[in-house]
Every structure is written in structure tokens, then in C-alpha cells.
Amino acid sequence: MIKGLYETHIQVSDLEKAVEFYTEALGLKLAHRDETRPIAFLWIGKNKASMLGLWEQKENLQARHFAFSADTEDILNYSADFLIRKKLKPYNFLKDGSERPMVFAWMPALAIYFNDPDGNQLEFISLLEGDARPELGVVSYEEWMEKNDRFKV
């Protein structure tokens, strides 16, 4: 019955600034702005594939986490530069100071993180080919490729 996750909602401190961030910096499209309350809805991806709801909350914001799906090659080759150009700080799951994406070997998936202006933890993620290797934990992409026999020539 369930085919996927269609939408998620987060709290933001300033709706105007949040709409600007998600549309200008990340390229989401404004779907609807509720003029009776401080809420906006943004399309994620093409063909109305999914939606992000922004709810203005002036006090007691609760930061959330969610991930945008992306192509592996884009994450490897462009994500850090893209985020830096947008004045965002990329970081990996280990928060070890590196701006390079990491692989969650239990999935396996490649991911890089960054925060929105309200501290919501955002992620670009791409599922990788190959079998899960949970014993590896979280590793660099290079280490993933080295330890995954399927990809060796």
C-alpha cells in the first residue's frame, strides 16, 4: 500500500527567509502560500514528486532532519562546491571536519549534510549499488569502493 514518503514539515523562525532559502539556495518551487496562517508549501523534485511544508514558529523551534535524494555523481562531484557557493557548510555524518561525503555501509548510501538557517539538519543522499556491509560502519566513498569486491576490476 505505501509507495513512499510524499511530504514532510518543519518549523522555521521566519517564513519569508525560509521560503527564500529553500527556493533560491536549493531550487525548490513554491507550491502554495497560506495567507491565513504562516505556512508555505514547496515542491521537491519534478512532477510534484514530494513536498516540504514550512511552518513559522517564533518560539521553541524544534530542529528536524530530512534528506533530499540526489544522484551519486552529483554528491561526489558537486555537492560540496554547490553548498559552499550557497554559503552553506557541508559536513559528513562523523562531523570530523571533512566536507567529503561518507557511505553508510549498512544501506549502502552516500551522504553529505548541511544545515538550514534554523538549524534543521539537511542531507543529500544516494543509494549505492552493492550489498550492505554493516560491519564497515560509516566510511569514505574511497574505502567503500576498496572494500566492496563487486566494484574491483
N, C-alpha and C positions, 0 to 999 in steps of 0.2 A: 504494500500500500504506500509506504513512504518512499519517495523518489529522491529526496534531497532536502537541503535547508534553503528556504526561499528568502527569508529576511531575518534580520537581527536589529536590535535597537540599542542605542547607547545614550548616556547623559552627556550633555555639553554645557559649559558655563555661559557661552554667548552664541546663540543660534546663528547670527549673521556671520561671525567669524568662522564658525564650524562649517557652514554651508560654503563659504569662500574657500576654506582649506580643502574640503573634500572634492569640490568641483574644480578649483584652479590648480591645486597641487597634485591631486590624484586623478583628476579627469572623470569623476563620476558626473552623472547628469541629474539635474533637478527634476524630480517626477511630480512633486506636489508640495505646496506650502499651505498649511492650515492657518488661515488668517484669524481663526477664533482662539487659537492657543499656540504656544511657542513650539511647534513641531514642524519638521520638514522631512520629506522622503526623497531618497536619491536612488537612481538606478545604478546597479553594478553590472558591468559587462554589457554584452549585446543582447538584443531581443528580449529585454526585460527579464533577464535570467534570474536576477535576485535584487534585493532591495535593502537599503540601510535607512533606518529611522533615527533621526536626531531629535532628542527631547531636551529643551533647555531646562536646566536645574540650577538655580542660583546658589543653593547651599547643599552641603553634604553630598557632593558628587561621588559616585561610585565608579571608579575606573573599571573598564572591561577589557577583554581580549577577544579578537577575532582575526581571521586570516582571509586574505584575498588569494584565490588561486591564480597562478601565473605559469608561464612556460619555463621549463628548466633552464633553457639557454638564456632567457631574459634575466632570470635571477642570477645566473653565473656571470653573465657579461655586462649587464646594465644596471642592476638594482642598486648597488652602492653609489654609482655615479648619479643615477636618477635621483636618489634620495638626497645626496649631498647638494646637487643643483637646486633642489627644493628647500634647502636649508634644514634638512632633517638628518638626524644622526642614526645611521644604520648600526645595528649590533646583532650579535648572534645569541642563541639560547644560553650559552655559557656565560655571557656577559664578561668575556675575558679581554675586552678592549679591541678585539678584532672586528672589522667591518665586513668580514667574509662570511658568506652563508655556511650553514652547517647541515649535516644529514642526521635526521632521526632514523637510526638504523632499524628500529622496531617496525617502521611503516613500510618501506623506507620512503622518506620525503626530504627534499631540500628546502631550507627556510632561512629567511633573514627578517629581522624585526626592526621596528621603528615606532615612535610614539606620536600621537596627535597632540595638538596644543593643550588638551585637557588631561593628558597622561594616559589615555586609552592605549593599550599595547596592541599595535597592528603588526601584521605579518604578511609577507609574500611567501607562498608555499607551492611546491610542485611535487606530486608523487613521482617516484623514480621507478624505473624498470628493475626487475630483480626480486629475489626473495628477501623477506625480512631477516635481519640479523640482529635481534635484540641484544645479544651478548656484546655487541660493539658499542652500545650506548649512543652517545652523540659524538659524531666525528666530522672531520673536514671532508669535503667532497673528494679531494685527492685520496685521502685514506680510504674512503668508501670504495672508490674505484680500484685501488690497490688490493683491497681485501675481498673484493667480490669477483670470484673466479669467472663468472659469466661474462664479464667485460674484458677479460685479458685476451690478447691476441696471440 
